[in-house]
């Protein structure tokens, strides 16, 4: 592919990059204003934080069932209709005050976003770009970018002195922008049919015991990663405000700092992907993350907290992408199936995190951060097993 065509091929994937960008906008924009929502609505913050669990659980179900819609509808139509459904839900969020109404709306929104997520990733897999590993890794950079932007939107709303509900108007605007991008770049694009192929592959995919063990190990690591990352982005702003006495704007900004660091790390890794020893780099990042989390627990002061959360983000930056690419590349075929399984398992860990945070904070706020330390330690141990097992029994092609 010529350089000009190569660039054009990436530009055509912008709508799919935006779909990956949109999910963290929903997920992270509420975290900095959770305390404000709790105060105005007179809802206990621990109970209100379960909106994240409902959003993530809905997202899991959306990812699992997304493929069934392809039998009757084109990917583009599924995505357009899904985004159109989100708009009235955003307006409904501004008027409801009951806790269970938020649970229901967040669950439905999560489901719709899960459907969109899989459709967008299948669009990426059908791209003319040959290096799918690099394409997926670049696409995954848009998740931390969206996560970094989301708290800034909340800070912008609070900085103007207007009600937190206006965040949903901003999200509606971003939904409309995404719809326009799909209509501009994807309209009239023929969609490959990969469902029949995947059904054939599914019967053959788990044929090697060694590969199966490696895949299970990677899946377990991603489950624990989903737990530890979600604890950080849902709980850290509240932890900083209550335990470290940091003002709300800076506490919200800490989330952006975390995700900016992840974005920087993922961009660096995407450019060096084929030159790295993937598992060794992932192990180094988990150890670095462990040290950074200790700083969050034991240091005090605004600058120290921002520095610690930035270092934590750098540590977390490559763990998911390296593990995800490792796990989804175990078999030469069936990658769409493997990716869906790994996305769902990571989301299951994320869905469990708010419940664990509630249990931990009922004892001590610091225990929630200690949970992240435990999970990142488990990932380190599993990576060491992975490295030694792979050297002896490796049956699959390396990423590059």
Buried (B, 14 or more C-beta within 10 A) or exposed (E): EEEEEBEEBBEBBBBBBBBBBBBBBBBBBBBBBBBBBBEEBEBEBBEBBBBBBBBBBBBBBBBBEBBEBBEEEBBBEBBBBBBEBBBEBBEBBBEEEEBEEBBBBBBBBBBBBBBBBBBBBBBBBBBEBEBBBBBBBBBBBBBBBBBBBBBBBBBBBBEEEEEBBBBBBBBBEBBEEBBEBBEEBBEEEEBEEBEEEBEEBEEEBBEBEBBBBBBEBBBBBBBBBBBBBBBBBBBBBBBBBBBBEBEBBBBBBBBBBBBBBBBBBBBEBBEEBEEBEBBEBBBBBBBBBBEBBBBBBEEEEBEBBBBBBBBBBBBBBBBBBBBBBBBBBBBEEBBBBBBBBBBBBBBBBBBBBBBBBBEBBEEEBBBBBBBBBEBBBBBBEBBEEBBEBBEEEEBBEEBE
